[in-house]
Amino acid sequence: MRRILQFLCSFKTAWNLSAPAPQLPKISFTEYPPPPPKDIFDTYRAQYEEILFERRYVHLHTDTDTPLKTLYRLYEYILLDQNIGIRNEIEYFWNREKWAVCEIQDPNDDDPIRYAVLSCIPHLLVTAFNANIELGLPRNAPPIMTNDQIDEFRKQEKKFETVPEWTKKIGPLVETLRIPHMKGGCGEGKELEVLEDMII
């Protein structure tokens, strides 16, 4: 994908020789935490995706990883409309059954816009996880199950996820943040019902 994007950029430049070449900002977001939304939006998509491969603030998916760092990775993927990255991180979090959503550490983020986005993500996790739990699929269930195992899981007490308390203290932003979705067409659509009372 990166090579395709680079090829398209080179082709566009060659096609418009008379047009001034766009100047990519020189940035290096390799530290933790990741940049606020505006900085991500103002950065060319392909360039930021390259930056994601270079970050060194956590050894991904190892014992040194934490729910909070996973939250920040979800934040990046949501802003970039990276569906595969979102899916992988949600699945990764789900499979860590000891990682209760309600126990995600308060990031105490110093950027109010980034903090607001972070506070919404646990609500999305709770909605997704509880949908599975309601169907009788606990977080400790194996990926492949027999019919007998499925029946046994459905008989167990359901342990639903809840959001962290810190997400409830964050109020709405003065100006609504609109996150563009390049892969979803025109980007116009109805807000998720789970967030209808949490206008960012």
N, C-alpha and C positions, 0 to 999 in steps of 0.2 A: 504494500500500500504506500509506503513512504517513497519507493522508487517511482511509482506512478505519479504521485503528487509532484515529485521533483521534475519528472519528465514534462508534465503539464505546465509547470512554471517556466521551464526552459523553452518550451514551444511557444508559450504566450509572449515571452520576451523576444524571441526571434521573429515572431509574426509582427510585432509592433516595434520595429527598430527605431522609429522616430519618437516613440513615447519614452519618457524618462523611466528608468528602472526603479521599481519600488525599493525603498531602503528598509530592510528588516531591522527592527530594534535589537541592539546588542544586549542580551539579558542572560542570566544564568541562575534560574530558579532551582537550585539543587539543595537548598537548605530547608529545614523544617521550621515552621509550617509552610505550606505552599502559599502562593500569592493570593491576594484578594480577587474577587470576581472581575473587577474592571481591568486589572493587569492581565488576567487570562484572556478576556475578551479582546483586548487591544493587541494581543500577540497573535501572529499568524499560527493557525491551527497546526500545520505540519511542524513548525519550529517548536511549539510547546510539547508536542508528542515526542519529539527527539529529546527534549529536556527530561521527560518522564523516565526515559531509559537511562539517564545519567545520574539520577538522584541517588544520594548515598546516606540519607538520614535514617534509613532503617533497612535491615536485612529482611527482604520480603518473605513472608510466610515461614518464619523460623520462630524459635522459642523467644527471640527478642522482640517479636512483633506484639502489638497490643491492640485492643478494640479501638482505642482512640486513634491510633495511626491508620487503622482500617477505615475509620470514619472520615479522616482527611483524604484518603485515597478515593473513597466514594464521592467526596466533594469534588475532587478534580474531574473524575469521570463524568459526573452529572453535568458540570459546566461545559465539558468538551463534547457532550452527547455521545460518549463512548459506551454503546450498549453492551458490548462484550466485556469491557472492563467492569461495568456495573454488575453484570450478571455474575462474573467470576468472584468479585468481592463479596456479594451477597451470599453466594453459595459457600464461600470460604468461611464467612462469619457463622452461617447456619451450622456448619459442620463442627464448629467449636462449641459444643454444648455447654461448656463451663462459662462461656462468654454470654452472660445474661445482658439483654439490651438495656435494662434498667441500671446496670452497673457500669455503663460507659462513663468514663471519667469526664468531669466538666472541663472542657478545654480552656475556659476563661480567656477566650480569644480577645485580643486587643483591637481587632478590626470588627466593628459592629455589623457590617454587611456579611462578612465571612462567618461570623458567629451566628447570625440569623439563619444562614443556609445550613450550617452544621446542626443547628437545633431542630431542623425539619427532618433530617435524614433518619434519626431513630424512629420517628413516627412512621416512615415508610417501611423500615425494617419490621416494626411491630405488626403493621398491616399484612405484610408478606408472610411473616413467620406464623402469625395466628391463623391465617387462611389454611396453611398446611396442618397446623395443630388441630384446628376444628375438624379437619377431615380424618383425624386419627393418626396423623404422622408426627411423632415426637422428634425432637432434634437429635436424639441418640439412635434413631432408626438407621439401619444399614441402607446403602443405595439400592441394593437388590434384595427383595423379600419374597418369601413364599406366601401363598394365600393364608396359611395358618398363622404366619407371623403378622400379617396385616390384621387379621381378626383379633389376635392377641393385643396388638397395639391399640386397637380401637376400644378395647375393654378397659384400658388403663385410664387413670385420672388425667385429665388434660391440664397441662401447666402452661398457661398463656403468658406471653411476654407483655411487659409494660414499658412505658417510656421513662427515661431518667428524670428525676425531679428538676434538674437544672434546666431542662428544655422548657419548663413551664414559666420560668421567670423572665424569659426574653420576649420583649414586646415587638410589635410590628415596626418595620422601617418607615421612616418619614416618606421616602419615595419607593414605590413598588419596584422590586428587582425583577426584570424579565430575562429569563435564560433562553437564548436561542437554541432551537433544535434543528440542526442542518439536515439530519437524516429523516426527519419526520415531515418533510414537505414545507409548507409555508410557515410553519411555526405557530399557527393560530389554533387554539383549542381550549377546552374547558379545563379549569384547574382540577386537580385530583380532589375527590370528596374528602379524603383523609386530611387534606390541608385547607379545607374551605374555611376553617376558623383560625387559620394561621397565615394570613396574608403576609407574605414577606415583603 
